[in-house]
């Protein structure tokens, strides 16, 4: 009887191993497909090189780091560059992405590189979701009528230079390779982009 039970356990373990290997392969294929779809959506997003106009924005009054009156979010106000983190309140991937940006903001925001979060689905200061961020999170009235509507997928990370020109953009959950690209581009932006010859 014990021998039969042991044989059953060995067989069950073998079946479980086969199932785990199959699920692992399916998971890898699914991740690759999501990455392909994200890249395809990104190709339909804001083109690098486009000038982005200023946005009217507001912030909540509950947290001192975010307490700011309604104002224009400009890109040509003396800062070296701006890192925009565009998200929505109900996005789980956005919570993970902001955790990746926090150490980069701590390291690079000194000296004129600004980090700003924009919650696209907040219509009033009270609707802004509290995130443990070390940079301000703001809302944009009428976000759906602004250039933000052209962002195909959130979270989105946009890097805008001191002229208001989009220098880099990532849409959706980041792969490890994209996370490194974001870190490298932020390090480059912190040194100041050279003006584009010919300007606008």
C-alpha positions in Angstrom: 0.0 0.0 0.0 2.8 2.4 0.9 4.6 1.5 -2.4 1.4 2.3 -4.3 1.1 5.7 -2.6 4.7 6.5 -3.2 4.3 5.6 -6.9 1.2 7.9 -7.0 3.2 10.8 -5.4 6.0 10.4 -7.9 3.6 10.4 -10.8 1.8 13.4 -9.4 5.1 15.3 -9.0 6.0 14.4 -12.6 2.6 15.7 -13.9 3.0 18.9 -11.8 6.5 19.5 -13.2 5.2 19.1 -16.8 2.3 21.5 -16.1 4.6 24.1 -14.5 6.9 24.0 -17.5 4.0 24.4 -19.9 2.6 27.3 -17.9 6.0 28.9 -17.7 6.3 28.8 -21.5 2.8 30.2 -22.0 3.5 33.0 -19.5 6.7 33.9 -21.5 4.7 33.9 -24.7 2.1 36.1 -23.2 4.7 38.6 -21.9 6.3 38.8 -25.3 2.9 39.4 -26.9 2.1 42.2 -24.4 5.5 43.7 -25.1 4.8 43.6 -28.9 1.4 45.2 -28.4 2.8 47.9 -26.1 5.4 48.8 -28.7 2.8 48.9 -31.5 0.7 51.2 -29.4 3.7 53.3 -28.6 4.3 53.7 -32.3 0.9 55.4 -32.5 1.7 57.8 -29.6 3.2 61.2 -29.5 6.2 61.3 -31.9 9.6 62.1 -30.5 10.6 65.6 -31.7 7.1 67.1 -31.3 6.7 70.3 -29.3 4.2 69.9 -26.4 2.3 72.9 -25.3 1.8 73.8 -21.7 -0.9 72.3 -19.6 -3.2 73.9 -17.1 -2.9 71.7 -13.9 -4.0 71.5 -10.3 -2.8 69.6 -7.3 -4.4 68.3 -4.1 -4.1 70.3 -0.9 -3.7 67.4 1.5 0.0 66.7 1.1 2.6 69.5 1.4 4.8 68.2 -1.4 1.8 68.3 -3.7 0.1 71.4 -2.4 0.2 73.9 -5.3 -2.4 76.2 -6.7 -3.8 75.8 -10.2 -1.1 76.8 -12.6 0.3 76.3 -16.0 2.7 73.4 -16.4 5.3 74.8 -18.7 8.4 73.3 -20.2 10.3 76.4 -21.1 10.7 78.1 -17.7 14.4 77.6 -17.0 14.4 73.9 -16.1 16.8 71.6 -17.8 14.1 69.1 -18.7 10.9 67.6 -17.4 10.1 63.9 -16.7 6.3 63.4 -17.0 4.8 60.4 -15.4 1.3 60.0 -16.9 -1.1 57.6 -15.2 -4.6 56.9 -14.1 -6.0 56.3 -10.7 -7.1 52.7 -11.3 -3.9 51.5 -13.0 -2.0 48.8 -11.2 1.0 48.9 -13.5 1.2 52.6 -12.8 1.8 51.9 -9.1 4.7 49.7 -10.0 6.1 52.2 -12.5 6.1 55.1 -10.0 8.2 52.9 -7.6 10.8 52.7 -10.3 10.8 56.5 -10.8 11.2 57.5 -7.2 14.9 56.6 -6.8 15.6 58.3 -10.2 13.8 61.5 -9.0 15.9 61.4 -5.8 19.1 61.1 -7.7 18.5 63.5 -10.6 15.9 66.1 -9.8 18.5 68.5 -8.3 19.8 71.2 -10.7 16.8 71.9 -12.8 15.5 68.4 -13.9 11.8 68.3 -12.9 9.7 65.3 -12.2 5.9 65.7 -12.4 3.1 63.1 -12.2 -0.1 63.7 -14.2 -3.3 61.7 -13.3 -5.4 61.9 -16.4 -8.7 60.8 -14.9 -8.8 63.4 -12.0 -11.2 66.2 -12.6 -10.7 67.9 -9.3 -8.0 68.0 -6.6 -9.9 65.6 -4.3 -9.8 63.0 -7.0 -6.1 62.7 -7.3 -5.0 59.3 -5.9 -2.4 59.6 -3.2 0.8 57.9 -4.3 4.0 57.6 -2.3 6.0 59.8 -4.6 8.8 62.3 -4.0 7.5 64.6 -6.8 4.2 66.4 -7.3 1.2 64.6 -8.7 -1.2 66.9 -10.5 -4.4 66.8 -12.5 -5.3 68.5 -15.8 -8.8 69.9 -16.3 -10.1 68.6 -19.6 -7.3 66.1 -20.0 -9.3 64.3 -22.7 -9.3 67.4 -24.9 -5.6 68.1 -24.5 -2.6 66.5 -26.2 -2.7 63.9 -23.3 -5.6 62.1 -25.2 -2.9 61.0 -27.8 -1.1 58.9 -25.2 -2.1 55.4 -26.2 -1.4 53.6 -22.9 -0.6 54.3 -19.3 1.7 54.4 -17.4 3.6 56.6 -19.8 6.9 58.2 -19.1 7.7 61.3 -21.3 10.9 63.3 -21.2 10.5 66.9 -22.5 13.5 69.2 -23.0 13.8 72.9 -22.0 12.4 73.9 -25.4 9.2 71.8 -24.9 10.3 69.2 -27.4 9.5 65.5 -26.6 12.8 63.7 -26.5 11.8 60.2 -25.4 8.6 58.3 -24.5 7.6 54.9 -23.1 4.0 53.6 -22.9 2.7 50.8 -20.8 4.4 48.4 -18.3 8.2 48.5 -18.8 10.3 45.6 -19.6 13.7 45.3 -17.8 15.4 46.6 -20.9 13.0 49.6 -21.1 13.6 50.3 -17.4 17.3 50.7 -18.2 16.5 52.9 -21.2 14.5 55.2 -18.9 17.3 55.4 -16.4 19.9 56.1 -19.1 17.7 58.8 -20.7 17.0 60.5 -17.4 20.7 60.6 -16.6 21.3 62.1 -20.1 18.5 64.7 -19.6 19.9 65.7 -16.2 23.0 67.0 -18.0 20.9 69.2 -20.3 19.9 68.4 -23.9 21.7 70.4 -26.6 19.3 72.7 -28.5 18.1 71.2 -31.8 19.6 73.1 -34.8 16.8 74.9 -36.6 14.6 75.0 -33.5 10.9 74.9 -34.3 
